[in-house]
Amino acid sequence: MINERMHDLGAEPNKIRELFAYGMARKAEIGAENVFDYSIGNPSVPAPDAVTEQFRIQLAKDPVIVHEYTPSPGDPTVRRAIADHIRDTFGIPATMDNVYVTSGASSCIAITLAAITNPGDEVITISPYFPEYKTWTENAGCTLIEVPAETPSFQPDIPAIEAAITPKTSAVIINTPNNPVGTVYTRASLEALASLLQEKEREYGTRIMLISDEPYREIVYGAEVPYVPSLYEDTIVCYSFSKSLSLPGERIGYIYVSDLIPDARELFTAISGAGRSLGYICAPVLLQRVIAQCLGIPSDVATYEENRRILCKGLDELGYEYVEPDGAFYLWVRALEDDAVAFSERAKDFELLLVPSDSFGATGWVRLSYCIAKDTIERSMPAFAKLKEAYA
């Protein structure tokens, strides 16, 4: 009567969501102003005015049309708008025929893995990494191979990736700007990775797809974010508007199968089939039409940059070790003991909610999401000082 694997997944703790739920309960108990919640990447800046205005415009239209079905891959006008934006922004000959609109980046990656892998394949990712990669990979019947990033740069470790590639490798997932570290992969790193994958394809006579997970593309602090399809032919882009337009709960994004792939149409057909099999069809139509009118609107990076400055300055003064991020809105901080889970639990004593690195396939660190109110960051510094003193 019950699928045991699904039961186990439902029962398996998710430390990010667990801390988020704990924080909500704690705020109700002692007041939100007394809890320093760095647990989840929930943008603290409002959606741009243009987004709000588009909601009004769309909702003023004939309600039958506003809430109608679209074709499974999305409204053709929306797909065309996304393709035009990709072409105009990145110089790739993108067409609407290779754009599949989804309910956020999660469904993007789940669909893509189901479409391009077969049971028994191996999928490589660079740790630390977003933990659900493992869930989606295993759901496709594959094994996730974790390759630690170089330290202290947290760039891809090309020799280590080379050692991990086997004839069973069908895909590599990259995430830049990176969650949880905030690293932006350099052009040199991505070119080296592309060269390696091409070499291994020739050596094994196989195909290795590169899945570029890009929800934080626009949130950078001066760093270049190369467009991966321009560097590696066999690339599928998974994009979300959750962070760029501050719409995390609305769940809207897209898959782009690069038009530079020789058999892009065949791959897109597999993407469509995977979407159908998983039930990810006809993404919320109101959101589709809103985002089609808001492509390219800049994110409020200045707010996140100021939060980063305040947080880094405060932790510097207290003597914490961290990796300064070039993108996204996360700070990767060294735990004050080897057991990051124990450190995270101890931080709760001071109402600090910090996600242990074990959740991301690494040990000895915690992730702080600084997409929160500036005032919260400033008021949390005494708590960080007390936490440090507890380890003196």
N, C-alpha and C positions, 0 to 999 in steps of 0.2 A: 504493500500500500504506500510505502514511503521510499523515495530514492535516497539511499543512505548517504551518497556523496553530497547531494544537495542539502540533506539534513546537517551533515558535518560542516558544510560551508556556512549554513545559517547559524550554527552554534559557535563557529570559529570566531574568536574575538578580533575586532578591528580596532586597534589602539587609537586611531585618529577619531573614529566615530564614537568610540567609548569615552574618550576624553571630552569630546564635544558635548555628549549627552550628560556627562558628569558636570561639565561647566554650566549647562543650562539649569540643572537641578541646584547646583551650588549658588548660582546667581539668584534664583528664586528664594533661596534660603537666607542668604546674607546680604543680598543686594549686588546688582551687576557691577557697581563701581568698586566693589571690594574683591573682584575676581579678575586675574590677569590672564586672559584666555588667548594663548598663542597656538591653539590646537589645530585650527582648520583654515584652509585658504578661501575664506569667504570675503570677497572684496568689500572694503569699507567705504569706497567712493561710490556715489550714486551713478546710475546709468546716465550717459550723456543726454542732454535735453532733446536732441534729435530723435533718440530712441523713444522717449516718452511721447513726443509729438507724433511719431509714426504709429504708436499704439492708438492714439486718438483718431488719426486719419483712417487707419484700417477698420477700427470699430465703428466708424461713422458710415461705412459702406453697407450695402445690402447684406444682412446677417446670413442669408442663405449662402452667399458667395464667401463671406468671411470665414465661415466654419465648414466649408465643403471639403470633401476628399481631394487630394492631389494624386497624381501617379505615384507609385511606390517610391521611386528615387527622389521625388520632390517636384514642386511646381516648375515647369520648364522655364518660365521667366526668371525664377529665382536662381535656378541652376545656370542659366545664361549670364545673369548678373555676376555670380560668383566667378565663373570662368573668365568673363571680361576683366574682372578685378585682378585675378591671378595674372592674366596676360599683360595687363597694363602696368602692374606693380613689379612683376618679376621677369618679364620678357620671355615667358614660356608660352608656346602656342596652344594655350588651353582652350578646350571646347566643352560645352555644356554636356556633351554625351559622356564625359568621364567624371562628372560631379554627382555625388550621391548625398543628399541632405539627410542628416541624422539627428537623433535626440542627444546631442552632446558628444564629447570625445570618447566617453566610455563605450557607447555603442559603435563608434567609429572603429575602435581597435578590436572589439569583439567580432564585428563583422569581417574586418580585414583578415584577422587570423583564421577565421573559419573559411574564408575564401581562398587563401593562398597556401594553406598547409594541409597535410594529410596526417592521420593518426600515426604516431611514432616519430614524427619529425622533431627537430630541435630548433628552439628559438633563442637567440642570444640577446641579452640586454646588459646594460652597464650599471653596476651597483655603486652607490645607492640608487634605487629606482622606485617608481610609484608601485605600491604593493599589489594592486589589482592586475598588473601585467601577468603575474603568476596564475591568478584565477582564470583569466581569459585564455591564457595559453593552455592550461591543463583542460579547460572545458573543450578546447579544440582537439584534445587527445594527444597533445604534444608535451615536451619537457622544456621548461625554462632553464637556460644555462646562464648563470650570473657571473659576469666578469667584472671584478673590481676596477674602478677608475684609477688612473694615476693619482698619486698624492705627492705633494699637497695641491696640485693644480686641479684635480678632479676632471681632467680631460680624458677622453677615451685612451685606454692603454692598448695601443695597436699590436704590439707583440703578444700580449695576453689574449686579445681577441683572435689573433691568428692561430694561437695554440688551441683555442676553444672550437674553432670551426672544423666540422667533420662533413663527410658526405651526407649526413642526415640534416645538416643545417639548412633550413628553408627561409629563415628571416632573421633580421636584426632589428630590434626596436631601439630608437634613440629619442631622447627628450631634451631639447635645447631651445630656450633656456630651461634649465633642469629643475625639476621638483624631486628631491628636497633641497639640493645644495645651492641652487641659484647660479650655477656655472653656465656660461654660454660657450658652446663648442666653437673653437676657432676654425677659420677657413682651412688652415693647414691641417688640423686634426681631421676634418671632414674629408678633405682631399686624400689624406693618407688612408682613411677608412674606405673610401670609394675605390682607391687603387687596390687595396687588399682584397675587397670583395670581388672585384673583377678578376684578380689573379686566382682566387680560390674557385671561382666559377669555371675558369679555364682548366685548372688543375683537376677538379673533380667531375667536370662535365655536367654540373648541376646549375641550378638557378638560386640565387640568394636575393630576396626582396629586402629592401630597406624601408621600414615603417618609421616615418618621421612624425612624432607626437608633438603638436605645436600649440597648445593652449596659451602659452606665455610669450608667443613670438613678439608682440608689440610692447611688452613690459621689460624694457632694457634701459641701462644707464650709460649710454654712449657706445656700447659694444655693437659690432656688426653681427647680424644673424644671417648667415648665408642661406639661400633658398636651396634646399637639398636636391630637388629634382634637376637643378642646373649642374650639379656635381656628379650625380649618379643616376644613370638612366632608369634602372629598375626601382623607382621610388614611389611609394604611396603616402600621401600626406593625410594625417588625421588632425583636423582643426576644430576648435571650439570657440564660441563667442562668450563663454562664461566669464573669462577674465578681461578680455579686451573691451567688452561693452558692459561689464559688471552685471551679467545676467546668469549667475551660477544656477539658480533654481529653475530657470526657464528651459534648460536642456535643449540647446540648439547648436549644431555644428555641421561639418561636412567631411566626406572622404573625397580626395582628389587623386585619381589614378593618372599619373603623369602621361601627357600626350606624347612624350618622347619614348615611351615604352613601345617597342614594335608591335606587340599584340595587346595593346591597351584595351581594345574592344572586348577581347576574350576575357581579360582580367576583370573588366567592369561587369561583364555578364556574370562572372562568379561572385563579384561583390553584391550584385542584385539578388542572386540566388541565396547568398548567405544572409542578407537582410531579410529576405522572405522566410527562410527557415528559422531564424531567430525571433521573428516577429517585429523587427525594426523597419517598418514601412510607414510612408506618409507621415513624416515628422510634423509636429504641431504647426498647422498651416498659418495661424496668425503670426507665430514667431518667424516662420519662413519669410513672410512678406515684409515683416518689420526689418529683419536684418538685411534683406535685399536692398533696402533704401539707406542703409547705414554702413555699408562697406567702406573701409578706409578711414572711418572717423577715429581720430587719435585717442588713445587711452590717457587717463589722468596719471601719467607716470610721475609727475612732480610730487604728488602726495606720497606715493610709495618711496620715492627717493629721499624725501625729508624724513619719513619714518625710519628708513634704513640708516640715515645719518645719526639720528637721535639714539637709536638702539645700539649701533656700533660704538658711538662715543661713550655711552653709559657703560657698556660691557668692557670697553677698553679700560676705563677708569677703575673698574672693579677687578681687572686682571683675568677676564675670561678669554679663552682661545676660541676663535671662530674663523670661518671662511667667508671673506667679504664677497657678496654676490654681485655679479654683473647683470643679472636679470631675475625675473620672477619676483616674488615677495616673501622669500624664506631666508632665514639665517641658520646655518649649520654650525652648531655650537658644541665644543668638546664637553662631554659630561665630566663631573668632578670625581667620578669613580668609574671603574671598568664596566660595571653593570648599569647600562643606560636605563633599563626599566626601573631598577631600584632608585636611580637618581631622579627619574621622572616622578616616582611615587613620593620621594622625599620633598620634591619641589611643591607638591600639593599642600604640604604643611604651611607653606607661605603663600598659598592661593595662586601659585604659578602653574599653568597647564602647558607642559612641554612634551612633545611627542618623541618617544625614544626611537633611536635609529634602528633598532631591531625590526621595526615595522617596514623599513626600507631596505632590508638585506645588508645591514652594516651593524657594527658594534661600537659602543663608546661615545656616541654623539646624541644630540637631541635637535629636533627641528622646531624653529620658532616661526610662526606665520605672522609677519608684521603688517599685514593688511588690516590693521585695527586702528582705533582712534589714537591720534598722537598723544592725547592726554593719558590714555591707558599705559602707553609705553613709558611716559615720563613718571607716572605714579608707581610703576612696577619696579623701578630701580632700587628702592629700599628693600623690597622683597628679594631681589637678586643678591643684594649685599648680605642679607640675613642667611640666604641659602649658602653663600660662599663661606660665611663665618661658621656655619654648621659643619663644614669640612676642615676647619682650621685645626 
